[in-house]
Amino acid sequence: MLEIKKCAPESLLTERVHILKGEFRSGSQIHFPMESHICICFPKEDGMDVYTSTQWLDATQAAVAACLGIGNNQ
């Protein structure tokens, strides 16, 4: 079972038990670094106004449609 201890953050830097070193490689990526996907939606009479902080508009449109249970074109 994992034991959780409270301590000062500075002590974690000096009292470390393990040092991990290594390398991580991943395949090619479409967009790196990927910005966060966040939006705010305002319902209106004939649909929804969506203000998003991302450049990936089709993913935002699909996510909002999935959350609302409607088609992407609505």
N, C-alpha and C positions, 0 to 999 in steps of 0.2 A: 504494500500500500504506500502511496506517495505521501510523504510528510511535508507540510507547508510550514516554513519558519519565517518569522518576521525578523528583519535585520536592516541595518543601514546599508544603502546602496554602495557606499564606498568600500565596505567590507567585502562585497562580492568581487571586487576587482583585485583584492589582495589575498583573499582566502580561497582561491579557485582550486578545485580538485583535478579537473580534467581540462586539457587544452586540445581543441579539435582543429585540425588543419586539413585542407583538402581543396578540391576543385570541382566545380559543377558546370556542366555544359548542357545546353539544350539545343534543339534544332532551330531552324530559322523561325522567325516570328513575323507576323504581318505588321504589327505596329509596336515598336518598343521605344520608350516606355509607354505602356498603355495608361491613358489618363482615366480618372475615375468616371464611372457612369452614374450620374446623378441628374435628377430632373424634378421639376415641380409642375403639377398639372392643375389647371383651372377649368372646371366644367363650364360649358356655355350651351346656349340653346341648341345649336346644331352640331355639337361634338365636344371637343376638348382642346384647349390651348395648352401646349406642352413647351416649356422652356427648359432646355438642356444645356449642360456644360461640356458635352462631349462633341467630337466631330463625327462620331459614328451614328448618324441619324437613323439609319434603318434598324440598327440593333435597339435603339431607344424606342422606336415606333413599335417594333415587335414585342418588346418587354411590356410596354404600357398596354398594348392590345391583349397580351396574354393575361396580365393582371386583371383587366376589366372583363375578360371573357368575350371579347369581340374580335372581328376580323381585322387584319392589318390595314385594310383600306378604309376602315371606319374611323 
